[in-house]
């Protein structure tokens, strides 16, 4: 059974700092991995999607990497801004059944 | 492009009452998902539709939850009767290309349900 863990659960950093959010999963037979952002009281917004055959994806200040063999993904945020404050969730889609399993998220607060 | 629409945004009911949520996916998206997100947790899949057929409802508490997508577009999720532990945000998502490695999920803003 796939389990997705995100550490840390919460993170507070000063503006301008580069930071890394971690996601680990127990079953490496994945189809893809997606990182989402969730603002309070809102739905989820897709940030980056990495297919199982890919190692990383980049969008602006965001870079996501995937290492299937170790069951890990990281989301790197460069030069953090107060507007980056939100909860970041990773979601793994399994190859069998195409079910998507979410982590509990990392709550990020960027101080001005 | 219009996003996934959900209503209502908030709902407060007493236990044992019934409640219904509505979702209109992005135009052309054949796949529709309902998720339950309890505070502090990630979303958990309740049911997945492909057009108007159910693909996966293995985690739907069928004694009290039901969902339909009659014409393959809009969907409703119903709880009857509600329990205290049903308090959560109910999220609807849709996607265009189910099963494709590049399939992205697009979420609505959710309905926040409080059961008192």
Boltz contact constraints between the chains, C-beta under 6 A:
constraints:
  - contact:
      token1: [A, 32]
      token2: [B, 101]
      max_distance: 6.0
  - contact:
      token1: [A, 42]
      token2: [B, 109]
      max_distance: 6.0
  - contact:
      token1: [A, 43]
      token2: [B, 91]
      max_distance: 6.0
  - contact:
      token1: [A, 43]
      token2: [B, 107]
      max_distance: 6.0
  - contact:
      token1: [A, 43]
      token2: [B, 108]
      max_distance: 6.0
  - contact:
      token1: [A, 43]
      token2: [B, 109]
      max_distance: 6.0
  - contact:
      token1: [A, 43]
      token2: [B, 110]
      max_distance: 6.0
  - contact:
      token1: [A, 44]
      token2: [B, 107]
      max_distance: 6.0
  - contact:
      token1: [A, 46]
      token2: [B, 104]
      max_distance: 6.0
  - contact:
      token1: [A, 49]
      token2: [B, 104]
      max_distance: 6.0
  - contact:
      token1: [A, 51]
      token2: [B, 101]
      max_distance: 6.0
  - contact:
      token1: [A, 89]
      token2: [B, 42]
      max_distance: 6.0
  - contact:
      token1: [A, 102]
      token2: [B, 42]
      max_distance: 6.0
  - contact:
      token1: [A, 102]
      token2: [B, 43]
      max_distance: 6.0
  - contact:
      token1: [A, 103]
      token2: [B, 42]
      max_distance: 6.0
  - contact:
      token1: [A, 104]
      token2: [B, 41]
      max_distance: 6.0
  - contact:
      token1: [A, 104]
      token2: [B, 42]
      max_distance: 6.0
